[in-house]
Amino acid sequence: MATITMRQIRDGEVPFDGGTAIQEAADRPVFRGNGPDDYLCVECGNVLATAMHRVQMTKKVRVRCARCATVNVAVTEEPEAMAR
C-alpha cells in the first residue's frame, strides 16, 4: 500500500457538490475501502482513510482531522497539472 499525504484546503476553496467528513476519533479512519492507498493528514500525519482507490478520493472529498482539526482534501495536484 502507498501512503498519500493529503493537502490543506485553501481559503475560499469550496468544491461544487462536495462535503466535509469529520473524523470522530484520531485512531479510527473516516473511510475504509479495498484499494491500494492510505491517506494521511498534511499537518500531523494522522491516518484519515485506509485502502482507498484514487477515483474515490476526489476534490469533492474533504476530511477534518480529529487530532489537529485541519481540513484536508485528497487531490494534491494543482488544477493546471491535472489537465495535462
C-alpha atoms as one frame of an Amber mdcrd trajectory, in Angstrom:
protein
   0.000   0.000   0.000   1.101   3.533  -0.745   0.586   6.427   1.616  -0.601
   9.715   0.182  -0.389  12.935   2.135  -3.489  14.999   1.532  -3.306  18.781
   1.192  -4.888  21.519   3.279  -7.801  23.361   1.696  -7.229  26.950   0.674
  -9.311  29.891   1.899 -12.498  30.070  -0.145 -11.953  26.679  -1.771 -15.387
  25.087  -1.874 -15.939  22.285  -4.388 -19.239  22.068  -6.217 -21.396  19.355
  -4.650 -18.766  18.421  -2.059 -18.813  17.818   1.649 -16.541  17.535   4.668
 -16.296  14.292   6.617 -15.430  14.743  10.289 -13.126  12.211  11.887 -14.600
  11.435  15.315 -11.639   9.585  16.830  -7.991  10.086  15.854  -7.312   6.345
  15.949 -10.175   5.495  13.527 -10.009   6.408   9.819 -13.080   8.106   8.363
 -13.106   5.873   5.275 -12.093   2.236   4.747 -12.019   0.650   1.340 -10.310
  -2.129  -0.585  -7.914  -0.081  -2.695  -4.152   0.443  -2.710  -3.711   3.777
  -0.893  -3.846   5.184   2.627  -4.446   8.943   3.024  -2.720  10.983   5.746
  -3.332  14.422   7.252  -0.997  17.061   5.856  -0.356  18.641   9.277   0.038
  15.763  11.735   0.275  12.596   9.605  -2.827  11.019  11.165  -4.449   8.291
   9.007  -7.732   9.655   7.628  -8.626   6.982   5.055  -7.314   3.452   4.516
  -7.238   1.192   1.465  -8.895   3.676  -0.890  -8.824   3.990  -4.696  -7.855
   7.347  -6.232 -11.189   7.541  -8.055 -12.944   7.543  -4.677 -10.789  10.313
  -3.191 -11.628  13.310  -5.376 -11.597  17.068  -4.837 -15.173  16.768  -3.536
 -13.996  14.698  -0.555 -12.704  16.715   2.387 -11.827  15.311   5.799 -11.374
  17.197   9.079  -8.699  15.550  11.201  -9.678  14.648  14.778  -6.130  15.173
  16.039  -5.313  18.677  14.684  -8.640  19.906  13.147  -7.038  20.551   9.734
  -9.444  20.182   6.819  -7.736  18.049   4.162  -8.552  17.360   0.528  -7.276
  14.277  -1.295  -6.382  15.904  -4.602  -2.805  17.121  -4.276  -2.168  18.239
  -7.859  -2.923  21.761  -8.990  -5.836  22.027 -11.489  -3.446  23.005 -14.326
  -1.268  19.943 -13.718  -4.271  17.614 -13.639  -5.499  18.810 -17.048  -2.303
  17.722 -18.823
